[in-house]
């Protein structure tokens, strides 16, 4: 299937009433059935970093969050940059995943940006190509990768980051960084490479998807490119929509890449999801060990977890206040990502008590090995009581909060 082309997605679940009854669910009461969410940007860390997360724990965490399909990034050990390395990950997925897990393959060998990987060999085994975690620095390498992806009918999914503009930064180059003596990451390090890649995508005709955009300039550039007919889609993440850099604390759970930006950036991202410039909300679920996240803003590892809290947070702070509709949220979490990456929905759904409130408590609530989230302690509405994938239960909760 040509993954650069959109496919029509319909939600017609075959609800197993017996299964619901066994889970203690009475559909005549307070429960709501939602289509299985799809996250096109997660890190399940296996092979190579199973102390952070595994396919088993990551897929269970995803099911807890209502997700029935995820796309895993290739920054592993070994990097998924060859058929042999990619197949190593696929074997683990086939053995341990409780939901649909679609692996990305790397754009370049070792994700080092110097040599294009075996895109032709891997194209039948991966969902798309990405060097996520690293921006492809060479214009020529990216152009050649786009040309080859175009021939294969595959998508280039890009982490946009210009290394020459980082200068050792680790949070947004904004008010908090200046007031607390931290080295900042400028917005241009992201949007400059977004602009470059969109120019190349227009030249090559390649289908192109931008990872985790965080700046208002990125929104504007992508909006203009879409108006010009460039084949581009993009994603942002819940933390960029709900947080800004004035909320930062001296704690590693607030450190991710790209960083949380300004309130103006957050507002521009919200406008981008409202007007359709931003197609998907992905979590960039990136678990690390407790020790790796305990070193403060400067020295902690980049990355937070989010797949178990994405829907409750977005429902509570965007849908309930009327910023977006529930239908719009379903577009962002279900239909748009599946259409772009040709991921079928099938008989996948989750059952929620949307009126149930709870406080995010990672050590108690999370099935992921990772516990670092800036939303620790936030009050949210929406408890998932059952997730069904391909007609079989993959997560259930038999208690009410």
Secondary structure, 3 states (H helix, E strand, C coil): CCCCCCCCCCCCCCCCHHHHHHCCCCCCCCEEEEECEEEEEEECCCCCCCCCCCHHHHHHHHHHCCEEEEEECCCCCCCCCCHHHHHHHHHHHHHHCCCEEEECECCEHHHCCCCECCHHHHCCCCCCECCCCCCCCCHHHHHHHHHHHHHHCCEEEECCCCHHHCCCCCEECCHHHHHHCCCEECCHHHHHHHHHHHHHHHHHCCEEEECCCCCHHHHHHHHHHHHCCCCEEEEECHHHHHCCHHHCCCCHHHCCCCCCCCHHHHHHHHHHHHCCCCCEECCCEECCCCCCCCCHHHHCCCCCCCCCCHHHHHHHHHHCCCCCCHHHHHHHHHHHHHHHHCCCCCCCEEEEEEEEEEECCHHHHCCCCCCCCCCCCCEEEEEEEEEEECCEEEEECCCCC
